[in-house]
Amino acid sequence: MRKQRILYVITFILLLLGMMFFSYIPIELFNINYEAFSTTMKLVYMFICDIGYMLILFLIYKDKIINDFKDYFKNFGSNFELSFKYYFIGVIVMIVSNLIISFFITNAIAGNEETVRSMIDQAPLYMIFSVSIYAPFVEELLFRHSIKKCSLCYGDTKSNRLKYIFMSGFIFAALHIIGQVNSYIDYIYIIPYMSLGVAFAALYAKSDNIFSSIMMHALHNTVTIILYFMVGGII
């Protein structure tokens, strides 16, 4: 059992590093001069890398993905209702925490959010794919499914589930903040990010169907990017 858990942890770490650095591998292997690419070619390259990494995850978790897809859409109505309940609670906590933060910190915005908005303005088509398809698929498999396998390896107990839900939510939030920290203020945004991470983890712990959280993650990101386009960057 210990060896199995170590294997799960190593797998998660390797996949996490892959998500973060996968696009650098072809550059280093084939000595590609990425900076010489035009803007369009850079976007095409990133799109190909994203598809490649999604394919790797699909091959690793193929049986789980296929079975959960069939089960989720076989009873779509009831599954979506359950998914939305958990998502709704998470998004309410996220909105409230964001409002409280904005009340005390005028004109503050998370570094990650600022970066995403800038990229949407520069490459809207690529970002629609990245935000609405790539991120939900990759992040849910990593932060929900892979972490769950590590956390519940010693038993699917209430205590282990609570540890999993907190750990999944915290790691999900932290990795959306780390790397985009411009000041100590950015660390405060772990709270709203974690609210959704915890909600998705609790949902997955309840349903044991990865598409329950993938669908809500995709819904949230898609609605957010649509609203961003509609209001011209107000939200």
C-alpha positions in Angstrom: 0.0 0.0 0.0 2.9 2.4 0.8 4.5 1.6 -2.5 1.2 2.3 -4.3 0.8 5.6 -2.6 4.4 6.6 -3.4 3.7 5.7 -7.1 0.5 7.9 -7.0 2.5 10.8 -5.5 5.3 10.5 -8.1 2.7 10.3 -10.9 1.0 13.4 -9.7 4.3 15.3 -9.4 5.5 14.3 -12.8 2.1 15.2 -14.4 2.1 18.5 -12.6 5.6 19.3 -13.8 4.4 18.2 -17.3 1.5 20.6 -17.2 3.9 23.4 -16.2 6.8 22.7 -18.5 5.5 20.4 -21.3 5.9 23.2 -24.0 9.6 23.5 -23.2 10.4 19.9 -23.9 10.3 20.1 -27.8 12.2 23.4 -27.6 15.0 21.8 -25.7 15.0 18.5 -27.6 15.0 19.9 -31.1 16.7 23.2 -30.3 13.8 25.2 -31.5 14.2 29.0 -31.6 10.8 29.8 -30.1 11.5 33.6 -29.9 12.0 33.6 -33.7 8.3 32.5 -34.2 5.7 35.0 -35.2 2.9 35.6 -32.8 0.6 33.3 -34.8 3.2 30.5 -34.8 3.7 30.9 -31.1 0.0 30.4 -30.6 -0.1 27.4 -32.9 2.8 25.9 -31.1 1.2 26.3 -27.7 -2.1 24.9 -29.0 -0.2 21.8 -30.3 1.5 21.4 -27.0 -1.7 21.7 -25.1 -3.4 19.1 -27.3 -0.3 16.8 -26.8 -0.5 17.1 -23.1 -4.2 16.4 -23.0 -3.6 13.3 -25.1 -1.0 12.1 -22.6 -3.5 12.5 -19.8 -6.2 10.8 -21.8 -3.9 7.8 -22.4 -2.9 7.5 -18.8 -6.5 7.8 -17.5 -8.3 6.4 -20.6 -10.5 3.9 -18.8 -11.6 6.3 -16.1 -12.3 9.1 -18.6 -14.4 6.9 -21.0 -16.4 5.2 -18.2 -17.1 8.5 -16.4 -18.1 10.2 -19.6 -20.6 7.5 -20.4 -22.0 7.4 -16.8 -22.3 11.2 -16.5 -24.2 11.7 -19.8 -26.3 8.6 -19.3 -28.0 10.3 -16.4 -27.1 13.8 -17.4 -30.1 15.6 -15.7 -29.5 14.2 -12.2 -25.7 14.4 -12.5 -25.8 18.0 -13.7 -28.2 18.9 -10.8 -25.8 17.5 -8.2 -22.8 19.1 -9.9 -24.4 22.5 -10.0 -25.4 22.4 -6.3 -21.8 22.0 -5.3 -20.6 24.5 -7.8 -23.2 27.1 -6.8 -22.0 26.9 -3.1 -18.4 27.3 -4.2 -19.1 30.2 -6.5 -21.1 32.0 -3.9 -18.2 31.7 -1.4 -15.9 32.9 -4.1 -18.0 35.9 -5.0 -18.4 36.9 -1.3 -14.7 36.5 -0.6 -13.8 38.6 -3.6 -16.2 41.3 -2.6 -14.8 41.4 0.9 -11.2 41.6 -0.5 -12.2 44.4 -2.9 -13.8 46.3 0.0 -10.6 46.4 1.9 -8.2 46.5 -1.0 -9.3 49.1 -3.6 -8.7 48.2 -7.3 -6.9 44.9 -6.3 -6.8 42.0 -8.7 -5.1 38.7 -8.5 -1.9 38.4 -10.5 -3.2 35.3 -12.3 -6.5 37.0 -13.2 -4.6 40.0 -14.6 -2.4 37.7 -16.7 -5.4 35.8 -18.1 -7.2 39.0 -19.0 -4.2 40.3 -20.8 -3.8 37.1 -22.8 -7.5 37.1 -23.7 -7.1 40.5 -25.2 -4.0 39.4 -27.1 -5.1 35.9 -28.2 -8.9 35.5 -27.7 -9.4 32.3 -29.8 -6.5 30.5 -28.1 -7.6 31.6 -24.7 -11.2 30.4 -25.3 -9.8 26.9 -26.0 -7.3 27.1 -23.1 -9.8 28.4 -20.5 -12.9 26.5 -21.5 -11.5 23.1 -22.6 -7.8 22.6 -21.7 -7.9 24.0 -18.1 -11.0 22.1 -17.0 -9.8 18.8 -18.5 -6.2 19.0 -17.3 -6.8 20.6 -13.9 -9.6 18.3 -12.8 -7.7 15.2 -13.7 -4.6 16.5 -11.8 -6.1 18.4 -8.8 -9.1 16.2 -8.3 -8.5 12.7 -9.6 -4.8 12.3 -9.2 -4.7 13.9 -5.7 -7.7 11.8 -4.7 -5.8 8.6 -5.6 -2.9 9.8 -3.3 -5.2 10.9 -0.5 -7.5 7.9 -0.3 -4.9 5.2 -0.9 -5.1 4.2 2.8 -8.9 4.0 2.8 -12.0 5.9 1.8 -12.7 7.2 5.3 -14.4 10.5 6.3 -11.2 11.8 7.7 -9.2 11.0 4.5 -12.0 12.5 2.4 -11.8 15.8 4.4 -8.0 15.8 4.0 -8.3 15.2 0.3 -10.9 18.0 -0.2 -8.8 20.5 1.7 -5.5 19.4 0.1 -7.1 19.5 -3.4 -8.6 22.9 -2.9 -5.4 24.4 -1.4 -3.0 23.0 -4.1 -5.4 24.1 -6.8 -5.6 27.7 -5.3 -1.9 27.9 -4.5 -0.8 27.0 -8.0 -3.1 29.6 -9.5 -1.3 32.2 -7.3 2.3 31.1 -7.2 4.2 32.5 -10.1 1.9 35.5 -10.4 2.7 37.1 -7.1 3.5 40.7 -7.5 2.9 41.6 -3.8 1.7 40.1 -0.6 -1.8 41.1 -1.6 -1.9 38.3 -4.2 -1.7 35.6 -1.4 -5.1 36.7 -0.2 -6.6 35.5 -3.4 -5.9 31.9 -2.4 -9.3 32.2 -0.6 -11.6 32.7 -3.6 -9.6 30.3 -5.7 -9.7 27.7 -2.9 -13.5 28.1 -2.6 -14.0 26.6 -6.0 -11.2 24.1 -5.6 -12.8 22.8 -2.4 -16.3 22.7 -4.0 -15.0 20.7 -7.0 -13.1 18.3 -4.7 -16.2 17.8 -2.5 -18.2 17.2 -5.6 -15.8 14.6 -7.0 -15.6 12.9 -3.6 -19.4 12.6 -3.6 -19.9 11.6 -7.3 -16.7 9.8 -8.0 -17.2 10.9 -11.6 -14.5 13.3 -13.0 -16.9 14.8 -15.5 -19.0 16.2 -12.6 -16.2 18.6 -11.8 -14.9 19.0 -15.4 -18.3 20.2 -16.5 -18.7 22.7 -13.7 -15.1 24.0 -14.2 -15.8 24.4 -17.9 -19.1 26.1 -17.3 -17.5 28.5 -14.8 -14.6 29.4 -17.1 -16.8 29.7 -20.2 -19.3 32.0 -18.5 -16.5 34.1 -17.1 -14.8 34.6 -20.4 -18.1 35.4 -22.1 -18.9 38.0 -19.5 -15.4 39.4 -19.9 -16.0 39.9 -23.7 -19.5 41.4 -23.1 -18.5 44.0 -20.5 -15.1 44.9 -22.0 -13.0 43.8 -19.1 -15.1 45.1 -16.2 -15.4 41.7 -14.6 
